[in-house]
Amino acid sequence: MNVRIHGRSTEVADDIRELAMEKVEHAGRIFDDVTDVDVEFSENGNPRQADARYRVEITAKAGTQIVRVESNAFDARAALDTASEKYERQLRKLKERLIQRSRKASHKDLNPLVEPVDDHHDRDAVVVRRKTFELRPMSVEEAALQMEMIGHDFFVFLDADTGKQSVIYNRHDGDLGLIEPE
């Protein structure tokens, strides 16, 4: 397992670095196929957010899936403890889902009806971050799992059944929506 521990605009103390390594390796025992893990520490200097001053983000590649968790706390050790617990739960959930998926003979269909989302903003939106990623063919169920593992509200993927780009997203009622091109 390749573990990278670093700080964004802050230094990570050696004792915290060793503790992070220990916790990540311990959680990595749950899922044998964890290859790369990135642990990022950052510090918010805003005194109004003293109880969320430190932030820890753990991103890992587990098999073909990406698992991402984050946590905020008043000190780096508390944020690391919470993030490592979340990371361990996510790995357990991923492993259980993969086991259950291999045991199922049929797959569920997601919401067949998709309602358009209509948001109006008063100001012009500005692109502040750009991401690129590889569009891999996967089933709708795999895309839903990937979306949950990275902790996002939506996920863009290449539908293995249709060969077209699709978007799966979390709806406000707790269900999933699927946007497909015609």
Summary of the structure (lengths in Angstrom):
residues: 182
radius of gyration: 18.7
end to end distance: 42.3
largest distance: 54.8
contacts: 469
relative contact order: 0.12
helix: 33%
strand: 29%
